[in-house]
Amino acid sequence: MKETVVHLAQPQRALVEHTIREHCEIRDWTLLAVNCRSNHVHVVVHCKSSPHEVLRQLKQWTTRRLNEQYQRRTWWSERGSGRYLYDQTSLESAVVYVRDAQDRK
């Protein structure tokens, strides 16, 4: 039987954001923006790793931390979206979207 859809409560969202900040610091990645919503997370990171690798690591570490306090088999969908931002305009737009635009939807 599949689990119910995940809806992260505020303490879980705070834990996810904290874990992402912590992991970026450990990996020496520059975290430019993070916004954990009830059912998804947006992150803008500057690093040498591929978007796929960043996504994989962040999902692994947030899952570990969530499982330390909450019991659930799965927290995230199998896939996710990651992409390179090739110019300053794209980067700035992504940061503004993650930090500010989420609450305007």
Helices and strands as residue ranges (DSSP letters): H 10-27, E 30-36, E 41-46, H 51-69, H 88-99, G 101-104
